[in-house]
Amino acid sequence: PMPMKPGAPLDKGGAPHQTTKDGYEAMTTQQGVPVRDDQNHLKAGTPGPMLMDDFHFREKMFHFDHERIPERVVHARGYAAHGFFELTDSLEEFTSAKVLTETGKKVPLFTRFSTVAGNKGSPDLARDVRGFAVKFYTDEGNWDLVGNNIPVFFIQDAMKFPDLIHSAKAEPDRGFPQAQTAHDNFWDFISLSPEAMHMVMWIMSDRTIPRSLRFMEGFGVHTFRLINSKGKSSFVKFHWKPKMGMQSVVWNEAVKINGADPDFHRRDLWNAIEMGDFPEWELGVQIFDDAFADKFAFDVRDATKLIPEEEIPVRIIGRMVLDRRVDNFFAETEQVAFCTGNVVPGIGFSDDPLLQGRNFSYLDTQIKRLGGPNFTHIPINAPKCPMRTFQQDGHMAMKNPVGRANYEPNSWGTKDGGPREDPDNGYQHFAEPIDGKKEALRPESFADHYSQARQFYISQTEVEQAHMGDALVFELSKVEKAEIRERMVAHLVNIDKGLADTVAEGLGIKTPMAMKAARPTMQDLPAS
Ligand code: HEM
């Protein structure tokens, strides 16, 4: 039989006895044995106790019992499609990566969109961040750009990620709310984490809930590195810009749509691709050097900050088209495994303390989620270029080393000796000079939490600002504990006094004094 494609139907054809009289393919067990009765299990007497002889029943039930795998610990609800990337403008000056230097070539890719906080069955139009994860199957291996639809993040250091997500998901005693930011734990954590204020402004804005995934922007968020063939490094931020422009729904629309059709976004993407109306995005980059990074008002390694496009314009370098739906949701959309650590020669990391933590977390979680160390053998995760390693065995090993050698150095030669490291073309980490102490400190350069939040707020139109005020009043009015509401408004004073007054009025409280401490505790709450 042909090797199975992801989601491909079970083997076709076969021996004559595998076709029924009326022309259907005969159902078989997993061993290929034709099945006579798929309606009734084998019994001793009628009806009598079940007989262990019924291997078909046992196999069918055992397999059903094991259908579930853990959902993703975040971004559980997602929807994906296949497509291609075509580079139109080479970045040869900055990177040796073929995917960013070979113009005109179509690189296959797989893109998964998601919400973050809700479980797998939660509604599509929650007030939440959207994931925008792209796996490029390049000739030099898989490159994953695992981004979001908001260019900044809630926290600066990966150490806080489990706390952020615990606070955003269902509360542990009551097991709700599902897919909503409107609850005490979320706002408690946020109000004690001033670094979150910039992202909170985006989340409360009209940009948050896309009308359709096809009208959504994407951002790599972190500053990454590009490294050229001479070993010179530049910094880069990645952007996806939807060809059809950006459009959102407002909260009242989202609430109605979620009630009527919680699958609204996935249905829209499926239908568009089925109709041949293929969604398209431009890939843009902001490239800058150490000199810019040194003089920029914020630390380029701080994921709660963006680099204004007025300072470094976005250069469009290519396009992504999603032109093929999945054949099977589980095999592809569920089993796909993205990781920020998946980079190709010519692309590298910055010392962003969030990015560094992500590089560990994705691989770690996927070993559990996908049942062991061989999930790169699943077709959706396997590179489309050769994969040759001496890694072997483990559960579900499909691609063990071929031949005698499974170690190196060895002296078996090019015929039997297996793969060798490639000093000329192999991945080389950027040799960044390091000078410092080993300590768990947050740099001073990460300390300004309000300026970009303010810039975002004042960049909005009056109507959009009013919606942000409404959103904050709605969300915070669901918070039961008064101190949390008040503490949030104390932060808003630092962002925009008018916004703070509006929200305070909506909540029926007096505007408190501005939040003072960088890391406030309950005791730091100013008296109102
Ligand atoms: C998914 C961890 C920050 C975007 C995930 C998953 C984990 C995780 C464990 C589930 C992966 C899986 O089961 O396959 C973290 C940690 C973060 C972090 C530890 C911070 C320290 C971010 C940021 C972004 C992001 C800043 C956006 C730039 C995504 C996306 C997915 C995801 C898009 C879904 C991938 C998919 O569609 O399968 N993250 N994350 N995450 N994360 Fe993060």
Boltz pocket constraint, residues with backbone or C-beta under 6 A from the ligand:
constraints:
  - pocket:
      binder: B
      contacts: [[A, 71], [A, 72], [A, 73], [A, 74], [A, 75], [A, 78], [A, 112], [A, 113], [A, 114], [A, 130], [A, 131], [A, 132], [A, 133], [A, 146], [A, 147], [A, 148], [A, 150], [A, 153], [A, 157], [A, 158], [A, 159], [A, 161], [A, 219], [A, 220], [A, 221], [A, 222], [A, 303], [A, 333], [A, 336], [A, 337], [A, 338], [A, 353], [A, 354], [A, 355], [A, 357], [A, 358], [A, 361], [A, 362], [A, 365], [A, 366], [A, 369]]
      max_distance: 6.0
